[in-house]
Amino acid sequence: MAVAGSTYGGCLPSSHRNSSPKMSTQKRPPPLFVSTDPAHVNPLHLRDLYSLCNHSCHRFPIVDPAGRVQPVELDKLRVAVSNSSLVVSVFANPDGLESSSNMTGMGGNWLRRLVPVTPFNGRLVGFGRAVSDFGLTASIYDVMVMPMLQGRGIGRMIVQRLIRFVDTT
């Protein structure tokens, strides 16, 4: 009762008071293409994303002195993707990922930026997969987003697609 009275009376320290709602400062992601087709996943590009995210598939990964994990073996990666019940891959325009200093002229390469993103012209920037027995259980594995695009809702989008699949199986 004393706690309830003090919260309404304004006697709580400022660190415990409810703050006013804050505006989201989260940056918007660049234009994306989200695919659930395993054929759109290039194992070489996926291995590069694993390395860029410093993600290992080993239970006890070997870490070098710089803190980097050893790259995923391509054959194991191919098997993992082919045995997954669902894969979600996210692609972004590679031109949108580079700094503005690389743009040509005053308007940059505006025509290339107008072309819609596809798995064939985009760069793999996010990935996740689910494995299911289509009866009782399903598990989500290997959700990752390129570090420079983290915090923009891409990982949440991947997990939502995976959960939607898991809920319907």
N, C-alpha and C positions, 0 to 999 in steps of 0.2 A: 504494500500500500504506500509506503514512503517513497518507493521508487516511482510509482505512477504519479504521485503528487509532485515530486520534484521535477519530473519531465514536463509536466504541464506548467509548473511554476517557473521554469527556466533556470533551475539551480544546477543543472548539469554543466560540467566543463565544456568548453567550446569544441573539444575533440569528440565529444559524445553526442552533441546536438545534431539533429537532422539538418543537413545542409540543403540549400535550395537546389532544385533540379539543374543539372549542368548540361550544356549543349554538347553534343557529341563532336569531338575533334578528330574522329576517325576519318582518314582519307578514303576516298572512294577508289575502288579497284579500277584498273583500265578495262576497256572492253574485253570481254571474255567469251570463250566458247567452252561449254561443258559437255563432255561426251561420256557415255556409258558403254561405248563400243570398244572391246578389247583390241580390235584391229587398229584402232587409232593410236595405240601405245607403242612407240618405238623403244625397244629395250635399251638402246644406247642413250637415248635422251632421258629415259627413266633412271638409268644408272647415274647420269650426270646430275639429275635432280636429287637423288639419294646422297651423292657426294656433296653437293652444294648445301644441302640441309644438314649434313653431318649425321645422317641417319644410318643405322646399322641394322641388319636383320639377324645378327647373331645374339644369342642370349648373353654371352660374355665377349663383347667386341674387343678386338685388339686396337689399342689407341697408340698413335705415334707420339713422340715428344711434343709436337705442336698441338696435340689434343684432337687430331683428326682421326676418324675411324677408317679402317681399310675399306676400299670400294667393294660393292656387292658383285659377286660373280654373275656374269651375263646368263649362263645356263641356268643357274638357280633362280634368277629373276624371271626368266622366260617361263620356267615351270610354275613359279608362284603365281604369275599373272594368268597363265592358262588354267590353273586349278582354282582360281578365285570365282566365286559365284557372281560377283559384281565388281567392276572396276569403275572408278570415276576419275577422269582426267580433265584437267582444266588448262586451256591454252589462252595465251595473250599475244597480242601483236608485238613482235620483238622490237619494232621501232619505238613503241610506247614505253619500253623498259629502259631505253638508253637515255642519257642526259640530253638536255636540249642543246648542248654545245655541239653535238654531232649533226644537227640539222643543217641542211644546205639552204642557203639563201635566207631571205627574210621570212618567208612562210614555211620554211622547212619542207620536208617531203610530204606535202599534204595529201597527194593522191594516194600514196601507199597507206596513209592513216585512215582513209575513207573506205578502203576495201574491208569487208567483214572478215573477222577472224575465223579460221577453220583449223582443223588439226594439221592440214597440209602447209599452211602458210604461217601458223602461229608457233610460239615456243611453249613447251610444257612447263607450266609454273606451279601446278598443284596436282596431287594424286592421293587416292585412297582406295582401299579395297575391302571387300567383305567376303567371308567364307561361311557357307551354311550347309546344314544337312537337309534343309528344306522340310524339316519336321519339328524338331524341338529347339535347336540352338543355332545361333549365328554369331559371328565375331567380326569386329572391325579391326583392320590392321593398317599400318603404314600410312597414316594420314600425314601429309607434309605439304608445305607451301614454301616457295622460294623466299628466302629471308627478307629480301627487299620489298616483298609484297605482303608480309605478315602483318596482322592487325587491321586488315581491310575487309574481313568477313569472308574471305575465300575458303579458309579451313572450315568455317561454320557451314558454308554452302555444301562443301564436300560431305561433311558429317550428316547434314540433313538429308542429302540424297541417299546416303548409305542407310540411315535409319528408316527412311521411307521404304526402302527395299526390304530391310530386316522385318519391319512391321507387317509387310504384305506376304511374307513367306511363311 
